Amino acid sequence: MAGNPRVVLVGAGHNGLVAAGYLGRAGLDVQVLERRDVVGGAAVTEEWFPGFNISTCSYVCHILQQKVIDELEMRRHGFHVYPIDPSRVHPHPNGTALTLWHDDEQTADEIRKISPEDADAWIEWAEFWHRAVGILSDYYLRTPPSLAELSERFRREGEEELLETLLTVPYRELIEQFFVSDQVRAAMSTSTWDMGDISAPGSAYITALYRFSAFREDTENYGIVRGGMGGITQALARSAEAAGVSIRTGAEVRRVLVERGRAVGVQLHDGEVVDADIVLSNADPKRTYLKLVDEADLDPDFVEAVRALKTESASAKFLCALRELPDFSGYLGSDYNPEHLAMINLCPSVENAERSWNDAKHGRLPTTPIVQVQIPTVYDPTIAPEGRHILSMWVFFVPPHIRDGSWSEMRQPFGEWLIDELTAYAPNFRDAIIDWTLLTPEDIEERIGLTDGNIRHIDLIPQQILSRRPLPGWSDYRTPIDGLYLCGAGTHPGGEVTGAPGHNAAHVVLEELGR
């Protein structure tokens, strides 16, 4: 490459902006192309109802990496988190609620009110995950290790049995080994939401990847983002632009241009060609390889492997404007702190979680919806009119496409069903609603560009993690096309707003350039 390498980045989701920020700081000529008129991808704040600015998809900052925050100077560019503690509340149909805190002893005291035997088990449970996270978190900001490398690391730490447990004991079985109370077990089962079958071997390992948030040291980065999740991506965009990166919105990439096996730029939908020495795609693997790249530029066996990637773990997002807070006093008492409503999990039993996954896998709407409720306005009143509130429900384990029917037919009745479900816990909820809408997986795919509405790009399941993510032999952010890289959630370590895939892909590019 003669002179300063030109880089085109497809998609201004948070990982794309992280990658752009690092490459811009290294002195590369970087241009980000975003098809929408706003940056952010799935981490964006939008005015869904007049005066109500809601995080459209992602909704909480819990594993955004400290290194990324610091090195891209996100706080200097407007990023701010309201730390939340307790981390979440689990009301139960029996009229009690379990509150989980960052402090393990404080959580144990809460559990003791429900199940004294499980209070002591919680301390052992927390220690188990501290040990696992202490090792696995070292692999967030680097190319993924092979299973052999991971095994050697655990062996050196004297933790071979720990790794064997993570890889072979299903998460549900692990819960049942530690706890006896059905209510406590239900609360623990929510740690693998959106990740697949909790009875599958390897599900405990996947849980460990995402328990990083529950046991992180920098709890100041766990919480509600000021201005919604768009506060993250707006800060990243300002940081990237300060480093010389150009960001264009309303610039939809139609295809990646390839000559003699190497990416040489992109063509936009209006026909414009943008030349580049390096192209990074923040789109998911299926969209990148099956839509942006001409199949003739890929091996047929590789294309079939991409088609076979699992994207079965879809979600729906309920958004609403409220005239008053939902009343959870029946569970929390008459004098509860409203800030405790920031994160509420609805999952009455472990069986509900498993049944919901099985329903979704077979194209059925769940009969037992698993829901995470968030009310960000208890911390950040700036995103709604004075005295009003925002509530969202992230509904886990719904089918990307309904087998017998359609999402367009089911949007209204499913939304009404969700209202009824929450009203069973907070009796005033339905009457408190000013307006609401439901984003189905098909809506999320159309709006955000995520295949099958999959927020993690591809399912986070045992055969699609570590050196097999997205595919064996292609887990280091490189692709079969020279000069083309992936930097999104379909790569290691996976989904959520972490910044890790963008960080890692950028550093692979810089290493290849000798920067």
C-alpha positions as CSV (number, residue, x, y, z in Angstrom):
1,M,0.0,0.0,0.0
2,A,1.5,3.2,-1.1
3,G,1.2,6.2,1.3
4,N,-1.4,6.3,4.0
5,P,-3.7,3.3,3.9
6,R,-7.3,4.2,3.1
7,V,-9.9,2.4,5.3
8,V,-13.6,2.1,4.7
9,L,-15.7,0.9,7.6
10,V,-19.2,-0.5,6.8
11,G,-21.6,0.4,9.5
12,A,-21.5,2.9,12.4
13,G,-22.6,0.5,15.2
14,H,-20.6,0.8,18.4
15,N,-18.0,-1.8,17.3
16,G,-17.5,0.0,14.0
17,L,-17.0,3.3,15.7
18,V,-14.5,1.7,18.2
19,A,-12.5,0.2,15.3
20,A,-12.6,3.5,13.5
21,G,-11.4,5.4,16.6
22,Y,-8.4,3.2,17.0
23,L,-7.5,3.2,13.3
24,G,-7.9,7.0,13.2
25,R,-5.6,7.4,16.2
26,A,-3.0,5.3,14.4
27,G,-3.0,7.8,11.5
28,L,-4.9,5.9,8.9
29,D,-7.3,7.6,6.5
30,V,-10.6,6.2,7.8
31,Q,-14.2,6.7,6.4
32,V,-17.2,5.2,8.1
33,L,-20.3,4.6,6.0
34,E,-23.7,4.2,7.7
35,R,-26.9,3.5,5.8
36,R,-29.1,5.2,8.4
37,D,-29.3,8.9,9.1
38,V,-28.0,8.3,12.6
39,V,-25.0,6.5,14.0
40,G,-25.2,3.8,16.6
41,G,-26.6,0.6,15.1
42,A,-28.3,-1.2,17.9
43,A,-26.9,1.2,20.5
44,V,-29.0,4.3,19.6
45,T,-31.4,6.7,21.3
46,E,-34.5,7.8,19.2
47,E,-37.6,9.8,19.9
48,W,-40.2,7.2,19.7
49,F,-43.0,9.3,21.1
50,P,-43.0,13.2,21.4
51,G,-40.5,14.1,24.1
52,F,-39.6,10.5,24.9
53,N,-36.1,9.5,23.8
54,I,-35.7,5.7,24.1
55,S,-32.8,3.3,23.6
56,T,-34.2,1.4,20.7
57,C,-32.4,-2.0,21.2
58,S,-29.6,-2.2,23.7
59,Y,-30.5,-0.6,27.0
60,V,-27.9,-1.0,29.7
61,C,-24.1,-0.5,29.9
62,H,-22.7,-3.5,31.7
63,I,-19.6,-4.9,29.9
64,L,-18.3,-1.9,27.9
65,Q,-14.6,-2.4,28.4
66,Q,-12.7,0.0,30.6
67,K,-9.7,0.0,28.2
68,V,-11.9,1.2,25.4
69,I,-13.5,3.8,27.5
70,D,-10.2,5.2,28.6
71,E,-8.2,4.9,25.4
72,L,-10.9,6.5,23.2
73,E,-11.4,9.2,25.9
74,M,-15.1,8.5,25.9
75,R,-15.9,10.5,29.0
76,R,-14.2,13.6,27.5
77,H,-16.6,13.2,24.6
78,G,-19.7,13.1,26.7
79,F,-20.1,9.5,27.9
80,H,-21.6,9.3,31.4
81,V,-23.1,6.4,33.3
82,Y,-25.4,6.5,36.3
83,P,-24.2,3.4,38.3
84,I,-27.0,1.2,39.4
85,D,-27.1,-0.8,42.6
86,P,-29.0,-3.1,43.0
87,S,-28.2,-4.5,39.6
88,R,-31.6,-6.0,39.2
89,V,-34.8,-7.1,41.1
90,H,-36.7,-10.3,40.5
91,P,-40.3,-10.2,41.6
92,H,-42.0,-13.6,41.9
93,P,-45.7,-14.5,41.5
94,N,-45.7,-15.6,45.2
95,G,-45.6,-11.9,46.2
96,T,-41.9,-11.7,47.2
97,A,-39.0,-10.2,45.3
98,L,-35.3,-11.0,45.3
99,T,-32.9,-8.1,45.0
100,L,-29.4,-8.6,43.7
101,W,-26.6,-6.2,44.7
102,H,-23.0,-5.8,43.6
103,D,-21.9,-6.8,47.1
104,D,-22.0,-10.5,47.5
105,E,-22.7,-10.4,51.2
106,Q,-25.6,-8.0,50.7
107,T,-27.1,-10.3,48.1
108,A,-26.7,-13.2,50.4
109,D,-28.6,-11.3,53.1
110,E,-31.5,-10.8,50.6
111,I,-31.5,-14.4,49.6
112,R,-31.6,-15.4,53.3
113,K,-35.0,-13.8,53.6
114,I,-36.3,-16.3,51.0
115,S,-34.1,-19.3,51.5
116,P,-31.5,-19.4,54.3
117,E,-29.9,-22.5,52.9
118,D,-29.3,-20.7,49.6
119,A,-27.7,-17.7,51.2
120,D,-24.6,-19.6,52.0
121,A,-24.7,-21.3,48.6
122,W,-24.7,-17.8,47.0
123,I,-21.3,-17.0,48.4
124,E,-19.9,-20.3,46.9
125,W,-21.7,-19.5,43.7
126,A,-20.2,-16.0,43.5
127,E,-16.7,-17.4,44.2
128,F,-17.1,-19.9,41.4
129,W,-17.9,-17.2,38.9
130,H,-15.2,-14.9,40.2
131,R,-12.7,-17.6,39.5
132,A,-14.1,-18.2,36.0
133,V,-14.4,-14.6,35.1
134,G,-10.9,-13.8,36.5
135,I,-9.4,-16.0,33.8
136,L,-11.8,-15.6,30.9
137,S,-11.9,-11.8,31.0
138,D,-8.2,-11.8,30.0
139,Y,-9.3,-13.0,26.6
140,Y,-11.9,-10.3,25.9
141,L,-9.5,-7.9,24.2
142,R,-7.5,-10.2,22.0
143,T,-8.0,-12.8,19.3
144,P,-9.8,-15.8,20.8
145,P,-7.8,-18.7,22.2
146,S,-8.1,-22.2,20.9
147,L,-9.6,-24.8,23.3
148,A,-6.0,-26.2,23.8
149,E,-4.7,-22.7,24.7
150,L,-7.5,-22.2,27.1
151,S,-7.0,-25.6,28.7
152,E,-3.3,-24.9,29.2
153,R,-4.2,-21.5,30.9
154,F,-6.6,-23.1,33.3
155,R,-4.1,-25.9,34.0
156,R,-1.4,-23.4,34.9
157,E,-3.9,-21.7,37.3
158,G,-4.8,-25.1,38.9
159,E,-8.3,-24.8,37.6
160,E,-8.7,-27.7,35.2
161,E,-11.8,-28.9,37.0
162,L,-13.4,-25.4,36.7
163,L,-12.9,-25.4,32.9
164,E,-14.3,-28.9,32.6
165,T,-17.3,-27.9,34.6
166,L,-17.9,-24.8,32.4
167,L,-17.6,-26.8,29.2
168,T,-19.5,-30.0,30.1
169,V,-22.1,-29.2,32.9
170,P,-25.2,-27.5,31.6
171,Y,-26.0,-24.2,33.2
172,R,-29.4,-25.5,34.5
173,E,-27.7,-28.5,36.2
174,L,-25.2,-26.1,37.8
175,I,-28.0,-24.0,39.2
176,E,-29.7,-27.0,40.6
177,Q,-26.4,-28.3,42.2
178,F,-26.0,-25.0,44.1
179,F,-29.5,-23.9,45.0
180,V,-32.7,-25.5,46.4
181,S,-35.2,-22.7,46.2
182,D,-37.2,-22.6,43.0
183,Q,-37.4,-18.8,43.3
184,V,-33.6,-18.4,43.6
185,R,-33.1,-20.9,40.8
186,A,-35.4,-18.8,38.6
187,A,-33.4,-15.7,39.3
188,M,-30.1,-17.4,38.5
189,S,-31.4,-18.8,35.2
190,T,-31.7,-15.3,33.8
191,S,-27.9,-15.0,33.5
192,T,-28.0,-16.8,30.1
193,W,-30.9,-14.9,28.6
194,D,-30.6,-14.6,24.8
195,M,-27.9,-17.2,24.7
196,G,-29.7,-20.4,24.1
197,D,-30.6,-23.7,25.8
198,I,-29.6,-23.6,29.5
199,S,-29.7,-27.4,29.5
200,A,-27.1,-27.7,26.7
201,P,-23.5,-28.7,27.6
202,G,-21.3,-25.5,27.3
203,S,-24.1,-23.2,28.4
204,A,-22.2,-22.6,31.7
205,Y,-19.1,-21.4,29.8
206,I,-21.2,-19.0,27.8
207,T,-22.7,-17.7,31.0
208,A,-19.2,-17.1,32.3
209,L,-18.4,-14.8,29.3
210,Y,-21.3,-12.5,30.3
211,R,-21.0,-12.7,34.1
212,F,-18.1,-10.3,33.6
213,S,-20.6,-7.5,34.3
214,A,-21.8,-9.0,37.6
215,F,-18.3,-9.3,39.0
216,R,-16.5,-6.4,37.4
217,E,-14.3,-4.2,39.6
218,D,-15.2,-0.9,37.8
219,T,-18.9,-0.8,38.9
220,E,-18.9,2.9,37.9
221,N,-19.3,1.6,34.3
222,Y,-22.3,-0.5,35.1
223,G,-25.6,1.3,34.7
224,I,-27.9,3.6,32.8
225,V,-26.2,5.8,30.2
226,R,-27.1,9.5,30.3
227,G,-29.2,10.2,27.2
228,G,-29.8,6.5,26.5
229,M,-27.5,4.1,24.8
230,G,-27.0,6.6,22.0
231,G,-24.8,8.4,24.6
232,I,-22.2,5.7,24.0
233,T,-22.2,5.8,20.3
234,Q,-22.4,9.6,20.1
235,A,-19.3,9.8,22.3
236,L,-17.5,7.2,20.2
237,A,-18.4,9.2,17.0
238,R,-17.1,12.4,18.5
239,S,-14.0,10.6,19.6
240,A,-13.4,9.1,16.2
241,E,-14.0,12.4,14.4
242,A,-11.5,14.1,16.8
243,A,-9.0,11.5,15.5
244,G,-9.6,12.5,11.9
245,V,-12.2,9.9,11.0
246,S,-14.9,10.9,8.5
247,I,-18.4,9.6,9.2
248,R,-21.1,9.6,6.5
249,T,-24.7,8.8,7.2
250,G,-27.3,8.0,4.6
251,A,-24.5,6.0,2.8
252,E,-25.7,2.5,2.3
253,V,-23.1,0.0,1.0
254,R,-24.4,-2.2,-1.7
255,R,-21.4,-4.5,-2.1
256,V,-17.7,-4.9,-1.3
257,L,-15.6,-4.6,-4.4
258,V,-13.1,-7.4,-4.9
259,E,-10.3,-7.7,-7.5
260,R,-8.0,-10.7,-7.7
261,G,-9.1,-11.9,-4.3
262,R,-8.5,-8.6,-2.5
263,A,-11.0,-6.0,-1.3
264,V,-10.5,-2.7,-3.1
265,G,-13.4,-0.6,-1.9
266,V,-17.2,-0.6,-1.8
267,Q,-20.0,0.5,-4.0
268,L,-23.0,2.4,-2.5
269,H,-26.6,1.9,-3.5
270,D,-26.6,5.1,-5.5
271,G,-23.7,3.7,-7.6
272,E,-20.9,5.7,-6.0
273,V,-17.6,3.8,-5.6
274,V,-15.4,4.4,-2.6
275,D,-11.9,3.1,-3.1
276,A,-10.1,1.6,-0.1
277,D,-7.0,-0.4,0.7
278,I,-8.8,-2.0,3.7
279,V,-12.5,-2.7,4.3
280,L,-13.9,-3.5,7.8
281,S,-17.5,-4.8,8.0
282,N,-19.5,-4.1,11.1
283,A,-22.4,-6.0,9.6
284,D,-23.1,-9.5,10.8
285,P,-21.3,-12.5,9.1
286,K,-24.4,-13.6,7.1
287,R,-25.1,-10.1,5.8
288,T,-21.4,-9.5,5.0
289,Y,-20.7,-12.8,3.2
290,L,-24.1,-13.5,1.6
291,K,-25.2,-9.9,0.6
292,L,-22.2,-7.5,0.6
293,V,-19.7,-9.9,-1.0
294,D,-20.3,-11.6,-4.4
295,E,-20.5,-15.4,-3.8
296,A,-18.2,-15.9,-6.8
297,D,-15.4,-14.4,-4.6
298,L,-15.8,-17.1,-2.0
299,D,-15.4,-20.8,-1.9
300,P,-18.7,-22.6,-2.2
301,D,-18.1,-24.7,0.9
302,F,-17.4,-21.5,2.9
303,V,-20.6,-20.0,1.6
304,E,-22.6,-23.0,2.8
305,A,-20.9,-22.9,6.2
306,V,-22.0,-19.3,6.5
307,R,-25.6,-20.2,5.5
308,A,-25.5,-22.8,8.3
309,L,-24.6,-20.4,11.0
310,K,-27.3,-20.4,13.7
311,T,-29.4,-17.3,14.2
312,E,-32.3,-18.7,16.2
313,S,-32.1,-16.6,19.4
314,A,-34.1,-13.6,18.5
315,S,-35.7,-11.0,20.7
316,A,-38.4,-8.4,20.7
317,K,-38.4,-4.9,22.3
318,F,-41.5,-3.3,23.8
319,L,-41.2,0.5,24.2
320,C,-43.6,2.7,26.0
321,A,-44.2,6.2,27.5
322,L,-45.7,6.4,31.0
323,R,-47.5,9.1,32.9
324,E,-46.4,7.5,36.2
325,L,-44.1,4.8,37.5
326,P,-45.5,1.2,37.6
327,D,-46.4,0.4,41.2
328,F,-44.3,-2.5,42.5
329,S,-45.2,-1.8,46.2
330,G,-46.8,-5.2,46.5
331,Y,-43.4,-6.7,46.2
332,L,-41.0,-4.0,47.4
333,G,-43.1,-2.4,50.2
334,S,-44.7,1.1,50.3
335,D,-41.5,3.0,50.9
336,Y,-39.2,1.4,48.3
337,N,-36.6,3.5,46.4
338,P,-37.8,4.1,42.8
339,E,-34.2,3.7,41.6
340,H,-34.6,-0.1,42.4
341,L,-36.9,-0.2,39.3
342,A,-34.1,0.5,36.9
343,M,-33.8,-3.2,36.0
344,I,-36.5,-5.8,36.7
345,N,-36.4,-9.4,35.6
346,L,-39.6,-11.4,35.0
347,C,-38.9,-15.2,35.0
348,P,-41.1,-17.2,37.4
349,S,-39.2,-20.5,37.0
350,V,-36.3,-22.2,35.4
351,E,-38.8,-24.2,33.4
352,N,-40.2,-21.0,31.9
353,A,-36.8,-20.1,30.6
354,E,-36.2,-23.4,29.0
355,R,-39.8,-23.6,27.6
356,S,-39.5,-20.2,26.1
357,W,-36.2,-21.2,24.3
358,N,-37.8,-24.4,22.9
359,D,-40.9,-22.5,21.7
360,A,-38.8,-20.0,19.9
361,K,-36.5,-22.6,18.3
362,H,-39.6,-24.2,16.8
363,G,-41.1,-21.0,15.5
364,R,-43.7,-20.6,18.2
365,L,-44.5,-17.5,20.3
366,P,-43.6,-18.2,23.9
367,T,-46.3,-19.2,26.3
368,T,-44.1,-18.0,29.1
369,P,-42.3,-14.8,28.0
370,I,-39.0,-14.1,29.6
371,V,-38.7,-10.4,30.1
372,Q,-36.2,-7.8,31.3
373,V,-37.9,-4.6,32.2
374,Q,-36.0,-1.3,32.3
375,I,-37.0,2.1,33.5
376,P,-34.1,4.4,32.9
377,T,-35.9,7.6,33.9
378,V,-35.5,6.7,37.6
379,Y,-31.9,7.7,37.1
380,D,-32.0,9.9,34.0
381,P,-35.0,12.2,33.9
382,T,-33.7,14.1,30.9
383,I,-35.0,11.6,28.3
384,A,-38.7,12.2,29.1
385,P,-40.9,15.1,29.8
386,E,-40.9,16.3,33.4
387,G,-42.7,13.9,35.6
388,R,-43.1,11.2,32.9
389,H,-41.2,8.0,32.5
390,I,-39.9,5.5,29.9
391,L,-40.3,1.8,30.2
392,S,-39.0,-0.9,27.9
393,M,-39.2,-4.6,27.9
394,W,-36.6,-6.8,26.2
395,V,-38.3,-10.1,25.5
396,F,-35.9,-13.0,25.2
397,F,-36.4,-16.2,23.2
398,V,-38.9,-15.3,20.5
399,P,-38.8,-16.8,17.0
400,P,-37.2,-14.8,14.2
401,H,-40.1,-15.7,12.0
402,I,-43.4,-17.2,13.3
403,R,-44.0,-20.7,11.8
404,D,-47.8,-20.5,11.7
405,G,-48.6,-16.9,11.1
406,S,-46.6,-13.7,10.9
407,W,-45.1,-11.0,13.2
408,S,-47.2,-8.3,11.5
409,E,-50.3,-10.2,12.6
410,M,-49.0,-10.9,16.1
411,R,-47.4,-7.5,16.9
412,Q,-50.5,-6.0,18.5
413,P,-51.8,-9.1,20.4
414,F,-48.2,-10.0,21.6
415,G,-47.7,-6.4,22.8
416,E,-51.1,-6.5,24.7
417,W,-50.1,-9.8,26.2
418,L,-46.8,-8.3,27.5
419,I,-48.8,-5.4,29.0
420,D,-51.0,-7.9,30.8
421,E,-48.0,-9.8,32.1
422,L,-46.4,-6.8,33.6
423,T,-49.7,-5.5,35.0
424,A,-50.0,-8.7,37.0
425,Y,-46.9,-7.4,38.9
426,A,-47.7,-3.7,38.8
427,P,-51.5,-3.2,38.8
428,N,-51.4,0.4,37.5
429,F,-49.2,-0.3,34.5
430,R,-51.8,-0.5,31.8
431,D,-53.5,2.7,32.9
432,A,-50.2,4.4,33.2
433,I,-49.3,3.9,29.5
434,I,-49.5,7.0,27.3
435,D,-48.3,5.1,24.1
436,W,-46.5,2.0,23.2
437,T,-45.0,0.1,20.3
438,L,-43.4,-3.3,19.8
439,L,-40.3,-4.0,17.7
440,T,-40.4,-7.6,16.4
441,P,-37.3,-9.5,15.2
442,E,-38.4,-8.6,11.7
443,D,-38.6,-4.9,12.6
444,I,-35.2,-5.1,14.2
445,E,-33.7,-6.7,11.1
446,E,-35.3,-4.1,8.8
447,R,-34.4,-1.1,11.0
448,I,-30.9,-2.1,12.3
449,G,-29.8,-4.5,9.6
450,L,-29.4,-7.6,11.9
451,T,-30.0,-10.9,10.2
452,D,-33.1,-12.5,11.8
453,G,-33.2,-9.7,14.3
454,N,-30.3,-11.4,16.1
455,I,-28.7,-8.9,18.5
456,R,-25.6,-11.0,18.8
457,H,-25.3,-11.3,15.0
458,I,-25.1,-15.1,15.3
459,D,-26.2,-17.2,18.3
460,L,-23.8,-17.4,21.2
461,I,-23.8,-21.2,21.5
462,P,-21.0,-23.7,22.1
463,Q,-20.3,-24.3,18.4
464,Q,-20.1,-20.6,17.7
465,I,-17.7,-19.3,20.4
466,L,-13.9,-18.9,20.8
467,S,-11.9,-20.1,17.8
468,R,-15.1,-21.2,16.1
469,R,-16.7,-17.7,16.0
470,P,-17.9,-17.0,13.4
471,L,-16.3,-20.1,11.7
472,P,-13.4,-22.4,12.4
473,G,-10.2,-21.0,10.8
474,W,-11.7,-17.5,10.6
475,S,-11.9,-16.3,14.2
476,D,-9.1,-13.7,14.0
477,Y,-11.3,-11.0,12.3
478,R,-9.7,-11.8,8.9
479,T,-11.8,-13.2,6.1
480,P,-11.1,-15.3,3.0
481,I,-10.8,-12.0,1.0
482,D,-7.5,-10.2,1.6
483,G,-8.0,-6.7,3.0
484,L,-11.5,-7.5,4.3
485,Y,-12.1,-7.9,8.0
486,L,-15.1,-8.4,10.3
487,C,-15.4,-6.2,13.5
488,G,-18.9,-6.9,14.7
489,A,-20.7,-9.0,17.3
490,G,-20.5,-12.0,15.1
491,T,-16.8,-12.2,16.0
492,H,-15.1,-13.0,19.4
493,P,-16.1,-12.4,22.1
494,G,-19.7,-11.9,20.9
495,G,-22.6,-9.5,21.4
496,E,-23.5,-6.9,24.0
497,V,-22.1,-3.4,24.0
498,T,-18.5,-4.3,24.9
499,G,-16.4,-2.6,22.2
500,A,-14.2,-5.7,22.2
501,P,-14.7,-6.9,18.6
502,G,-14.0,-3.4,17.3
503,H,-10.9,-3.1,19.5
504,N,-9.6,-6.5,18.5
505,A,-10.2,-6.2,14.8
506,A,-8.6,-2.7,14.7
507,H,-5.5,-4.1,16.4
508,V,-5.3,-7.0,14.0
509,V,-5.3,-4.5,11.1
510,L,-2.6,-2.4,12.8
511,E,-0.4,-5.4,13.5
512,E,-0.6,-6.4,9.8
513,L,0.4,-2.8,8.8
514,G,3.2,-2.8,11.4
515,R,1.7,0.1,13.3
